[in-house]
């Protein structure tokens, strides 16, 4: 009988939703082969994740209840994950494809000398604990299917918000207290700063309103912010306006920015350079507002308005407030 | 202080991707190849540290086929002092750990104080090599770094994560993988391009570095294009009418608001 190990990412004591999606996926994969699922949580109060882990499919929760693990310590986290892999005898490890999950997975993969599939959007378990997954490459301009046939434990990070979270109430995970690994880490996260104005991150938002060069000047981003606020969404931007210094890089959508797939993406004054399209064309619904009817963005748009962003955006913000209010 | 910067040779971010004859890899015939943009950010940071007088030598390191030397020449033209090429065509399509091991073998011979990479090589989009180098070399690492300061054998890095910034503090030697930060990479000057032709570029084979060829850890099975999006609808009327119709469609038809 095999086992799947899932890393639970915690921030401020809370387990990230993307980790619960990975855990639910592990349960689904394990059920088809009669395998067990173990979860690993680190940091003070780690064992408090037991009910949540159990409900999402963990049979056991390995808890390193140690405040030295409250913030990310790459070397120690990788050692803890590798030790948990050995103690559980798992043949597969899953993590969420978050900033931490992807970073940790790679370091642990080298420690375990195995194979890792990054940011999968589809995942299958193959004979003897192998994995086969589909993952976006060239920022979503193509998808690659890749497999880990021999190396064990096979590893994968799962793209957030692609795999469903599944809860079965009343299921509890058995807590196993685990000692912290004996590693003298030479780098660690000492502080976490969150921006004063808690802006939604485009990487996690289900609605994004993005602005491009068609806005003509940085102060006109207020039109984008107004619509984003009316929709309850995040503010995105094209590379051109980020490079021009109109808005920070954290907002950039595209191949050298963030690759996003929200349920609604509104592109305003963005022509649709191939590197921007690569970052957003897997969005469920795409709206394009642009003066140029020939702009490539209209080729991927679900709905398009050929018009001036300065005229359309205020009207659209008003119309959105109206339909959302009713 | 010596800084080693890993340089990956990748298809241009503006390139259209076509599926190659084997159905597993893209057809790169006629596609312009570039230094992976995140590696350019890494190189720019290294050059700025040298210009401040805190580093004495910047070495560009690449692994891949002969063609990938073009990106090392580009790094030399931007200002790297010399380059090392691990010449092995198999590394172009090898899995990340195999590539990281090849780079690590070349890095060990150099004993640098800092190893810089991009947070990911665009194209494969894995972001595995930076953290792997840390583990293989026995160095600490910081990934997705947007700001770095180095002082007296220690570093402080700002790392962008979902909705927050992590401040990472650590000691040298270390591996730093860069995200896009505050310093846009420089364009090589004509003088830089001329000088690059004369700068040393050492070529090492996999066997010289003692690299063993084993079974691949990750096997590429297929490359496919995303499904085409269904044709969209252009909303007519004046700005007010089109906006009102759009809001209604988003609520009633698409059901996303």
Interface residues (C-beta under 8 A of the other chain):
Chain A: X11 X71 X72 X74 X75 X78 X98 X99 X100 X102 X103 X104 X105 X106 X107 X108 X109 X110 X111 X113 X114 X115 X116 X117 X118 X119 X132 X135 X136 X137 X138 X139 X140 X141 X142 X143 X144 X145 X146 X147 X148 X149 X150 X151 X185 X186 X187 X188 X189 X190 X191 X192 X193 X194 X195 X198 X199 X200 X201 X203 X204 X207 X231 X243 X249 X250 X252 X255 X256 X257 X259 X263 X264 X273 X274 X275 X278 X281 X282 X284 X285 X286 X287 X288 X293 X298 X299 X300 X301 X302 X303 X304 X305 X306 X307 X308 X311 X312 X315 X316 X318 X319 X320 X322 X323 X324
Chain B: X11 X13 X14 X15 X16 X17 X19 X24 X26 X37 X38 X95 X96 X97 X100 X122 X123 X124 X125 X126 X127 X128 X129 X130 X131 X132 X134 X135 X136 X139 X140 X141 X142 X143 X144 X146 X155 X159 X160 X161 X162 X163 X164 X165 X166 X167 X168 X169 X170 X171 X174 X179 X180 X181 X184 X215 X217 X218 X219 X220 X221 X222 X223 X224 X225 X226 X229 X230 X232 X233 X234 X235 X239 X240 X242 X243 X244 X246 X247 X248 X249 X250 X251 X254 X256 X257
